[in-house]
């Protein structure tokens, strides 16, 4: 790629080795609108405590996070630490909220969307709901990858399929760290702005519900998700939250 969107006007706060962008939803949307053409072929990480601690502990994943055009503060604790370190305009900007805001603007700007990830049942339900909420939404395509690595030939077919559909946005819902690694591997190969949005597909499909606004506002969405899926999330949250508090909050890394 000969060009990259200019992010020189966006300050970055290094938290546990990850450069978290000083953005809020308004500034991020302005940046997207102004640079959407230059963002094609690039990717954005939607970073939270879990991904940041993983990046702190794994150098290769840290490179993936920092190789993105932006890593935005999806986790409330990240934006809180950023503000304490002098990045006063940093606010929590979640993947699902960003995706929703972009979908709302899509008819105005004529944007096309490709969805990569999850199961056909989930994406069918998600797209059905999106079409009801956003009439005229332009959906370029959908691909539900198998639960195994793609062969080189299959991967090339998927890249061609995405590029032939000419999307402006490629929404990637594989969960962390898979989605960030996939985007980094496809940087400059896939046309369209890749955004890893984790559970957003499940939220839009109605498979899981988002936390009440008061919990979101008080950095407690992780607790709401834990209550919904304690078996899978307990160890993750226990490990990453304690590591984040010790290393980022207390030690100031």
C-alpha positions in Angstrom: 0.0 0.0 0.0 1.5 3.4 -1.0 -0.4 5.4 1.6 -1.7 5.1 5.1 -4.3 7.3 6.8 -2.6 10.1 8.6 -2.9 9.7 12.4 -0.3 12.3 13.3 -3.1 14.4 14.9 -4.1 11.6 17.3 -2.1 11.3 20.4 -1.3 7.7 21.7 -1.0 6.7 25.3 1.3 3.7 25.8 -0.4 1.3 28.3 1.5 -2.0 28.9 3.3 -1.5 25.7 0.2 -0.9 23.5 -0.3 2.5 21.9 -3.9 3.3 22.8 -5.4 6.2 20.8 -6.7 9.3 22.5 -10.2 9.3 20.9 -13.8 9.6 21.8 -16.7 8.5 19.6 -17.1 11.9 17.9 -13.4 12.3 17.0 -13.2 8.7 15.8 -16.2 9.1 13.5 -14.7 12.3 12.1 -11.4 10.5 11.5 -13.2 7.6 9.8 -15.2 9.9 7.5 -12.2 12.0 6.5 -9.9 9.0 5.8 -12.1 6.1 4.8 -10.4 5.8 1.4 -6.9 5.8 2.9 -8.0 3.2 5.5 -8.7 0.6 2.9 -6.3 -2.4 3.4 -5.6 -1.3 7.0 -7.1 -2.4 10.3 -8.2 -1.1 13.7 -8.0 -2.9 17.0 -10.7 -2.5 19.5 -8.6 -2.9 22.6 -9.7 -3.8 26.2 -8.0 -5.0 29.4 -8.0 -8.6 28.1 -6.2 -7.8 24.8 -3.9 -5.3 26.4 -2.7 -7.7 29.0 -2.3 -10.4 26.4 -0.2 -8.0 24.3 1.9 -7.2 27.4 2.6 -10.9 27.9 3.1 -11.8 24.2 5.5 -9.7 22.0 4.1 -11.0 18.7 0.5 -10.1 19.7 1.8 -6.7 20.9 3.2 -6.1 17.4 -0.2 -7.0 16.0 -1.9 -4.5 18.2 0.6 -1.7 17.4 0.6 -2.6 13.7 -3.0 -1.3 13.5 -3.7 2.2 12.2 -5.3 2.7 15.6 -6.0 0.8 18.8 -9.0 2.3 20.4 -10.0 2.1 24.1 -12.9 -0.3 24.1 -12.3 -1.0 27.8 -13.3 1.6 30.3 -10.2 1.0 32.5 -8.0 1.9 29.5 -9.6 5.2 29.0 -9.5 5.9 32.8 -5.8 5.1 32.9 -5.2 7.3 29.8 -7.0 10.3 31.3 -5.0 9.9 34.5 -1.8 10.1 32.4 -2.9 13.3 30.8 -4.9 12.2 27.7 -8.0 14.0 28.8 -9.9 13.5 25.6 -9.7 9.7 25.8 -13.1 8.1 26.3 -14.3 4.5 26.1 -15.2 3.7 22.4 -16.6 0.2 22.2 -16.6 -1.9 19.1 -20.4 -2.5 19.0 -21.1 1.2 19.6 -18.7 2.2 16.8 -20.2 -0.3 14.4 -23.7 0.9 15.2 -22.6 4.6 14.6 -21.0 3.7 11.3 -24.2 1.8 10.2 -26.3 4.8 11.0 -24.1 7.0 8.8 -23.9 4.5 5.9 -26.8 5.6 3.8 -25.5 9.2 4.0 -22.1 8.1 2.7 -23.1 5.1 0.5 -20.8 2.7 2.4 -20.6 -1.0 1.7 -20.2 -3.6 4.5 -18.7 -7.1 4.5 -19.0 -9.3 7.6 -16.4 -12.0 8.3 -16.8 -14.4 11.2 -19.3 -16.2 13.5 -21.9 -18.8 12.2 -24.4 -18.5 9.4 -27.2 -18.6 12.0 -25.8 -15.6 13.8 -25.0 -13.5 10.8 -28.4 -14.3 9.2 -30.2 -13.0 12.3 -27.8 -10.0 12.6 -28.3 -9.0 9.0 -32.1 -9.4 9.2 -32.2 -7.0 12.2 -29.8 -4.6 10.6 -32.0 -4.4 7.5 -35.0 -3.6 9.7 -33.1 -0.9 11.7 -31.2 0.6 8.7 -33.3 0.3 5.6 -31.2 0.4 2.4 -28.1 -0.8 4.2 -25.6 -1.9 1.6 -24.2 -5.4 2.5 -21.4 -6.4 0.2 -21.1 -9.9 1.5 -20.7 -12.4 4.4 -18.3 -15.2 5.1 -18.5 -17.6 8.0 -15.1 -19.3 8.2 -14.9 -23.0 9.3 -13.6 -23.8 12.8 -10.2 -24.7 11.4 -7.4 -22.8 9.7 -8.1 -22.1 6.0 -5.8 -23.5 3.4 -3.7 -21.1 1.3 -6.0 -21.7 -1.6 -9.2 -21.1 0.5 -7.7 -18.0 2.0 -7.0 -16.6 -1.5 -10.6 -17.3 -2.6 -11.9 -15.5 0.5 -9.6 -12.5 -0.2 -10.8 -12.4 -3.8 -14.5 -12.7 -2.7 -14.1 -9.8 -0.3 -12.2 -7.6 -2.8 -14.7 -8.3 -5.6 -17.5 -7.1 -3.4 -15.8 -3.7 -3.0 -16.5 -3.1 0.7 -15.7 0.1 2.6 -15.7 -1.8 5.9 -14.8 -5.4 6.7 -16.2 -6.2 10.1 -14.4 -9.1 11.7 -16.1 -11.0 14.5 -13.7 -13.8 15.5 -13.0 -12.8 19.1 -9.6 -11.9 20.5 -6.8 -12.6 19.7 -7.9 -14.4 16.5 -9.6 -11.4 14.8 -6.6 -9.1 15.3 -4.1 -11.7 14.1 -6.4 -12.4 11.0 -6.5 -8.6 10.2 -2.7 -8.2 10.6 -2.2 -11.2 8.3 -4.5 -9.7 5.7 -3.2 -6.1 6.0 -2.8 -4.7 2.4 -4.3 -7.8 0.9 -8.0 -7.2 1.8 -9.6 -4.0 0.3 -11.7 -2.2 2.9 -11.2 -1.0 6.4 -11.0 -4.0 8.7 -12.4 -3.6 12.3 -12.3 -6.4 14.8 -15.5 -6.1 16.8 -15.6 -9.3 18.9 -19.0 -9.9 20.3 -20.7 -7.3 18.2 -22.2 -9.9 15.9 -23.7 -11.7 18.9 -25.1 -8.4 20.3 -26.7 -7.4 17.0 -28.1 -11.0 16.5 -29.6 -10.9 19.9 -27.6 -13.9 21.1 -26.3 -12.0 24.1 -27.4 -8.6 25.5 -25.3 -5.6 26.4 -25.0 -4.4 29.9 -27.4 -1.7 31.1 -26.1 1.8 30.4 -25.3 2.5 34.1 -23.0 -0.5 34.1 -21.3 0.6 30.9 -20.8 4.1 32.3 -19.1 2.6 35.5 -16.8 0.3 33.7 -18.8 -2.8 34.8 -19.7 -4.3 31.4 -17.1 -7.0 32.0 -19.1 -8.0 35.2 -22.3 -8.2 33.2 -20.6 -10.4 30.6 -19.2 -12.6 33.3 -22.6 -13.2 34.7 -23.8 -14.3 31.3 -20.9 -16.7 30.7 -19.1 -17.4 34.0 -17.5 -20.7 32.9 -15.7 -19.3 30.0 -14.8 -15.9 31.3 -14.0 -16.3 35.0 -10.3 -17.3 34.7 -9.8 -14.7 31.9 -11.2 -11.8 33.9 -9.5 -12.9 37.1 -6.1 -13.1 35.5 -6.3 -10.1 33.1 -8.0 -7.8 35.6 -5.6 -8.5 38.4 -2.6 -8.2 36.0 -3.9 -4.9 34.6 -4.5 -3.4 38.1 -1.0 -4.4 39.3 1.0 -3.5 36.2 -0.9 -0.6 34.6 -2.6 1.1 37.6 -0.2 0.4 40.5 3.2 0.1 38.7 2.2 2.6 36.0 3.4 0.5 33.0 
